[in-house]
Amino acid sequence: MPKDVSAYINAAIVFLAVVCTGALVFRIIYNLLKNRYAPITSEKAQIVDKYVVDNFSKIFGRLAKKPQYYVVFSVGNKKRSFRVSEFSYRGYKVKERGTLKYKGNRLIEFC
């Protein structure tokens, strides 16, 4: 048994890193499968908000800004947010009403 406490601390950190990474991988796979096999749902909805999130990533050693576009719909008493393309984002207008069609967390259409 090592007399140095730091060996126990290092072992605990490695153990937690392995467990957390495994949990993250499990959650990603679970969400992918859940969305893949989710039923297609159609509901009456209204657009209540639109927003852009700027994500930064390193590409070829340079910092690049890549915006992600989101549209928020009011469906009954709930609000649902979907990531959309820039083209779709520009076409949606706040307070617009229509039928929202989605599968899991993926927007299929709104018309």
C-alpha positions in Angstrom: 0.0 0.0 0.0 1.5 3.4 -1.0 2.3 5.7 1.8 1.8 8.7 -0.4 -1.8 10.0 -0.4 -1.4 11.6 -3.8 -1.4 8.1 -5.4 -4.9 7.5 -4.0 -6.0 11.0 -5.3 -4.6 10.3 -8.7 -6.3 6.9 -8.9 -9.6 8.5 -7.8 -9.3 11.2 -10.5 -8.6 8.6 -13.2 -11.5 6.5 -12.0 -13.9 9.5 -12.1 -12.7 10.6 -15.6 -13.4 7.1 -16.9 -16.8 6.9 -15.3 -17.8 10.4 -16.5 -16.6 9.8 -20.0 -18.5 6.5 -20.2 -21.7 8.3 -18.9 -21.2 11.0 -21.6 -20.8 8.5 -24.4 -23.9 6.5 -23.1 -26.0 9.8 -23.0 -24.9 10.7 -26.6 -25.8 7.2 -27.9 -29.1 7.2 -25.9 -30.1 10.6 -27.4 -29.2 9.6 -30.9 -31.3 6.4 -30.7 -34.2 8.2 -28.9 -34.4 10.8 -31.7 -34.0 8.2 -34.4 -36.9 6.1 -33.2 -39.1 9.0 -32.0 -42.5 9.3 -33.7 -43.2 12.2 -36.1 -45.4 14.7 -34.3 -47.6 17.4 -35.8 -49.0 20.2 -33.6 -50.4 23.7 -34.0 -47.7 26.2 -32.9 -46.6 29.8 -33.0 -43.1 31.2 -33.2 -42.4 33.1 -30.1 -38.6 33.8 -30.4 -35.5 33.4 -32.6 -31.9 33.6 -31.5 -28.4 33.0 -32.6 -25.6 31.4 -30.6 -22.0 32.1 -31.6 -19.8 29.0 -31.2 -16.1 29.3 -31.5 -13.8 26.5 -32.6 -10.2 26.1 -33.8 -9.9 25.3 -37.5 -6.3 24.9 -38.8 -5.0 26.6 -35.7 -7.2 29.7 -36.2 -10.2 30.7 -34.1 -13.4 30.6 -36.2 -16.8 31.8 -35.3 -19.7 29.6 -36.4 -23.2 30.8 -35.6 -26.0 28.4 -34.8 -29.6 29.5 -35.4 -32.5 28.5 -33.2 -36.3 29.1 -33.4 -38.6 28.8 -30.4 -42.2 27.6 -30.8 -45.1 27.8 -28.4 -46.9 24.5 -28.5 -49.9 24.5 -26.1 -48.4 25.3 -22.7 -44.9 24.3 -23.7 -42.0 25.9 -25.6 -39.9 23.9 -28.0 -36.6 25.1 -29.4 -35.1 23.7 -32.6 -31.8 24.4 -34.3 -32.3 25.4 -38.0 -30.3 26.5 -40.9 -29.5 30.2 -41.5 -31.7 30.1 -44.6 -34.7 28.7 -42.6 -33.9 31.1 -39.7 -34.3 34.1 -42.0 -37.6 32.8 -43.4 -39.3 32.4 -40.0 -41.1 35.4 -38.5 -42.0 35.9 -34.8 -45.7 35.5 -34.1 -46.2 33.4 -37.2 -48.7 30.5 -36.7 -48.8 27.2 -38.4 -48.4 23.4 -38.0 -45.1 22.3 -36.5 -43.9 18.9 -37.6 -40.9 17.4 -35.7 -39.3 14.1 -34.8 -37.5 14.0 -31.5 -35.5 17.3 -31.3 -35.3 17.7 -35.1 -37.6 20.1 -36.9 -39.1 18.6 -40.1 -41.3 21.5 -41.3 -43.3 24.4 -40.2 -46.1 25.6 -42.5 
